[in-house]
């Protein structure tokens, strides 16, 4: 796995964790921000052929 792929997957995992935390805390604004970030990271992954696997929410 190259550095780009590893870094992208790490950022996706971290953003998923942050999104879950924001949801658990009831922070609607932060949920929106984290969801937008996650959507963008997933779009970037798709553009570069990075498989996200079943673990990604």
GIDAHU-V315604 format. One record per residue. N is the residue number from 1. RES is the residue in one letter. OMEGA is omega in radians with two decimals (999 if undefined). NEAR is the number of other ideal C-beta (glycine too) atoms within 10 Angstrom. Layout:
n,res,omega,near
N,RES,OMEGA,NEAR
N,RES,OMEGA,NEAR
This chain:
n,res,omega,near
1,X,-3.14,8
2,X,-3.06,8
3,X,3.12,7
4,X,-3.12,11
5,X,3.14,14
6,X,-3.14,11
7,X,3.13,11
8,X,3.13,18
9,X,3.11,19
10,X,3.12,10
11,X,3.11,15
12,X,3.13,21
13,X,-3.14,15
14,X,3.14,14
15,X,3.07,21
16,X,3.11,17
17,X,3.12,12
18,X,3.11,16
19,X,3.10,19
20,X,3.13,13
21,X,3.13,13
22,X,3.10,18
23,X,-3.14,14
24,X,-3.12,9
25,X,3.13,10
26,X,-3.13,8
27,X,-3.05,13
28,X,3.12,10
29,X,-3.14,8
30,X,3.05,15
31,X,3.14,18
32,X,-3.14,12
33,X,-3.12,15
34,X,3.12,21
35,X,3.10,14
36,X,3.09,11
37,X,-3.13,17
38,X,3.10,19
39,X,3.14,11
40,X,3.11,11
41,X,3.11,21
42,X,3.08,16
43,X,3.12,10
44,X,3.11,14
45,X,-3.13,18
46,X,3.13,11
47,X,-3.08,8
48,X,3.07,10
49,X,3.14,7
50,X,3.12,19
51,X,-3.11,9
52,X,3.10,15
53,X,-3.06,7
54,X,-3.08,5
55,X,-3.11,9
56,X,-3.10,14
57,X,999,12
